[in-house]
Amino acid sequence: MPGPFDGIGRQWRDRLDQVREYGIVRDGSVFRTGLCTSFVFRSEFERARALERELVEAYRGVSLEDALCGSELDTGEGTCYLIESHDALEMRGQDREAVKTAILADLTLIYGIGQQTQERLKRRGYRTIADLTRHPRYRKEAERLLAQIESGDTAGLMRWIGRWHPASHPLVFLTCRFHAVEDFVFLDIETLGLFSRPIILFGVARISGRRIGVQQYLIRDIPEEQAALAATLAHLEGVDAALVTFNGRAFDLPYVRERLAYYGMPSRLALPHFDVLHFSRRVWKERFSDCRLVTLERGLFGIERSGDVPSQMVPEFYEAYLRSGNPGPLVPVVEHNRQDVITLARLFARLMEEWHACP
Amino acid sequence: MPAREMIAHLSGSPRHRPYIVHIEALPPRPPRYGTLLRPLPEAIEAYLARKGIRLYTHQCEAVDRLRRNEDIIITTSTASGKTLAFNLPVFERLFEDPAATALYLYPTKALANDQQKAIRELEAFTGIDAGTAVYDGDTPQHRRAAIRERARLVISNPYEMHQILPWHPKWGRFLSGLSYIVIDEAHRYRGVFGSHIAGMIRRLRRICGYYGSNPVFILSTATIANPAEFARRLTGREAAWVGDDGSPHGTKHFVLYNPFADRAEARPAHLETKDLFVACVRQGCRTLCFTASRRMAEVVALGAKDGLRAAGRADQVAAYRAGYLPQERRAIEDGLKEGPLAGVVSTNALELGIDIGSLDGVIISGYPGTMISVWQQAGRAGRQAAESFAILVAFSNPLDQYFMRHPQAFFARPHEHAVIDTENPCILSGHLLCAAAELPLDPGRDAAYFGSDLLAMADSLQAHHLIRKSTRGWVYAGRGRAVDAVRLDALSSETFRIVCNGRLLETMDRRQAYREAHPGALLLHQGETYAVADMDPDQRIIRVKPTDADYHTRPITQVDVTVEGEREQKEMGGGAISLGDVLVSERTVGYRILKGSESVGAEPLDLPPILFRTTALWFTVPEEAECLVRSKGLDLAGGLHAVEHAAIAVMPFYVLCDRRDIGGLSAPCHPWTGRPTIFVYDGYEGGIGLSGKAYDLLPAILCMTHDLVGGCPCEAGCPACIHSPKCGNNNQPLDKAAAFILLDALARACPHSDR
């Protein structure tokens, strides 16, 4: 029964439904893409709309539990829906000594040492930072760096290296080899928009032996977001956990932080964070037209996605589900997220190959 | 020349004397000094001593109340030291509590920058480190984080705050310590705009509550009729009214000047304004001249330069208005304060409290629409006990002319009420959406901020999937950012760039660009004339070339209301009232070319119309009333126009809004109804609920309109009845007798009428 303010809700819905946080660009109009920060091509857009209609038709009368095989997960913050899957994946394991050797060979990590000084010092027999502990001037700083390496605080070490090198430097990346493969938490989130809207799906992948296990925390309605946040947080708060994302420095991590603050859920989230986008740009910038995840996936692994939702259109697919209860539009969203997080892990493994013997 | 002599000079001059219809000497007032209940910290006392400042009674009252954590609203005159009255207790708090912070909100960026300078000086002298910073749309990205993390005194504006609130976790430190919120020029926040600001302030207070702070509000305003009520509605809290002004002022000589006093000798108002301005500057009076439009500011300044050129003083006057680039404006402000300028011609952009030093006199060219503005503008002249003058130059429109005929009515006219509606569901629900995106909305806690309708509104928003209920409260789930969907005002964000040989001359919004910078238009900028060469409405670029043309142009605009759908209709005697969705279209269809005030030609234009969809009510007049008007040989169009004005004047009594929030149109035969029709519409894209409320109350509104027009002793109409200060057609045509016949029939026909 409509209440006294029924018109109000409808008015805002009409107004908000017109909002679109991406532009639609004529196919091949590369110039126009420079003008929008976020865009989809006209053909992609039309294809996705057709897909949505097909799915609504195909899943009419089907329950979410039947459409997406998973189970209800009870967290301290209520329930959400967990979808699990596995895949094969090989990744180089921990190699503390190799990383240590690489870091110690770079004398420019010490305050006051540039390229020229490094060459001079090496000629004089100071080959590693360990050697510098005998140098009168650099001794203190060298000892501090050695202690930093031994402390096992990867995040601190990444910051140290980042002071003297770009954040995408191979040496920064290499610190990941301090970690066992089981430590990595690959994370990709799907949201209802660009900031201050709920996160609807958290894709988390962990490696175990030669397999990658994907756990996706889906919210069946907005109130389940707190539970999905709590479930994801459990991964991120592990003692040795290291976060791996694609553009997470700018998007996923601040977004998760903002949602935690919104609900007043305390957390520190100071774990080491490897943003694969930045390293990928350094390695593959020349080889591909852009460094979007799908471009790298196609170019490096030869994967062509079919029936995919463009990321920008995920919010409207989720809204279609939320308003109708028809789970059809969720199916490609969940698959899209699963594919993204697996590709993320593969890119990470590939970067390890590229840089295993550097610098 | 002192103000008194200047006025004597004018009234003795055969050139000006015939036009002076009245001189009111507003009596001087001696200063009244007060003492604080306890002294300020040493560093602040030393600052006052160094500056030779003794505190007036109202300043002491403000400080003492703020120390007791009471909210205040200060309404004392311009230059009475309002800013100092709140800066002192704010700095005292910042000094005593290193975690304390303060937020200052100004309506414009220019004022914020001006204020920053003054506060930094106080900071430097007292050594109290407030890390004062302006945080607004112009703040560079790389400085923002440092301000959020370190500043203790942040100066911003309501638009920026609206955008900042969703990011409150980044402002945690600042918000936790927030002790004072200063809202300066608060009278600007009235009507629908004010209701939006009131919603934004409730969101801010709710977030402060979440961070454990409970800031005290300090409102500073021009004189308004209802300060305590206004403060309560704007902030949702009780405030003490500090209005007993202890500052001195000298005699103010207020001249009513009518260029049309003698029809045979009538002169165009802008020329007369220019001559008065030149006379004042020539006599060595520092003078500020307010004009009704940007164009008029340029025309008067240009004429004044010519008039002063022979004396070699053309460089001592300048025009000032919105649209100029910030550095250009800054140079003019400084030039008037301490530099070479003796006179500035400005739009109401200088009405606000930007520091421009002490002036001898003010010329107000045309009644500015409200008494609040009249006294704000007149108040810019005269510092301390010095005498000053103000001259109101009347336009030919009926409203200005009425004031010229009735000086006592002018000086006795009360300040307007500043109206705010905190219960308008369209506005309140928008801020509920924003609030739900900032922190989960908890009905138990948050009804204290948003009122008892919160639950019912939240139900409606929930039913449309815009918010969802979680264990921590309602969570925003709409598409798009809520703050982007909720606009604080109806101002267009589309900026046109006016470019001359690749150099950016100024900027203006689309509506203004279509009116003033259409192809063929002559545009004035700092006295230089430019011709518009071409306009690109898509890229929003207008190219102009310098010219020495001696003519000017005036746009011909046409407003139409098209009914798109009728939602409701009810009978009212022989006529009908309807409520529905309309499309308002405003089109510049051409322009006239004028030499002086003589039209020498007209050109058509093909510009796209400016369209907005909104809600309107419309009603037709009973047929027999129409016949009666015609049979008596009265003007039906003038009668309808008069009824439209009077009804809009009455609406704020029934529908809490400012008359600027409503638009009107009357037509002797509108295509939708086929009858003489009056439209009243919300002046906001999408409608804001004003017409809907007025539709329900129309019988009462028309009865009151009837009594207003019938009871007004004037003969042919006056500002108290059928003149509108914002009429787009210069209050023409108007026919009071016809209006009364129409209203008589309408009021009689009202089903709920008591008569």
Interface residues (C-beta under 8 A of the other chain):
Chain A: G3 P4 F5 D6 G7 I8 G9 R10 Q11 W12 R13 R15 L16 D17 V19 R20 E21 E77 G78 L192 G193 L194 F195 S196 R197 P198 D221 I222 P223 E225 Q226 R257 E258 A261 Y262 Y263 G264 P315 E316 E319 L322 R323
Chain B: P166 H168 P169 Y210 P425 C426 S429 G430 L433 A437 E438 L439 P440 D453 A456 M457 D459 S460 L461 Q462 A463 H464 H465 L466 R468 K469 S470 T471 R472 V475 Y476 A477 G478 R479 G480 R481 A482 D484 A485 G686
